[in-house]
Amino acid sequence: MLLNTKELLRIAEENGFTIGAFNVTELSNFKCVFETAERLDAPTIIAVAENEFEFCGKDYFRFVIDKLKESSVPFALHLDHGRSVKMCQRAIQAGFTSVMIDGSSLSFEENVELTRQVTELAHLADVSVEAELGTIGNVGTSDEGVETTEIIYTQPNQVIEFVEKTNCDLLAVAIGTSHGLYAKGTEPRLQIDLLKKLKKVSSVPLVLHGGSSNLDEELSKACKEGIRKINIASEYKAAISRALNRIMNETKEVKFALMLPAAIEEGKKVVEHKMRLFDSVDKAKYYRR
Ligand SMILES: [Zn+2]
């Protein structure tokens, strides 16, 4: 089933679970996430970052969309961190059912205006829109990580006005996570009290970015307090890359059909772990009623 994220998250909200959005760049990533979602019957969001959109290309999107439509598991295909109206438009034309417009580096008014422009055109095509309020930090994507950039926490008093004015369907909030993998010795801390306040005032489902490497207990607390979508990229991709590296070094193998399956298996372990943590396993049944 291919749904938009509004429909996907509405059922998650009603039943109190959280859906993983896994950033997927090419076929081995897709196999890793898609096959795990099907095996665990877990509703899942397949996400593509704006800076990887060109590399993926329209034939890849067509293949992905066909697979998602044929599946008995509900999926959404989502553009992650779209920076412009034009980029969101391109994703909609490529068949995405959900787009994120990230105006978080702009002023509140400019963010409202940009997001509103995207919701206006996306809703015509029944495509959901994720917006971002507050700024999520950046730690880079290497295993070592780099210094965390500043996080500007989402202000609860701005949420109602923002959602009303933009008509967005889901909202990414900054409560203490950063993108990428954290440096060894750095422990991410989520502001759960802030999340509770945001949840109280938000009429749309809340999203957490930068969920790789956060402590399990923190992520699970965030799910319990109402986060409905968590983005994962670096952590499962790192598991695939590390395995691939090891296999190549140990065996001097060059055949991808022999190297990739074992590496993908390592990625699947991470994806499964996250799905269990988010409590999305065995939840596809709620969409088949
Ligand atoms: Zn993000």
Residues whose N, C-alpha, C, O or C-beta is under 5 A from the ligand:
A	BS01	ZN	H209 G210
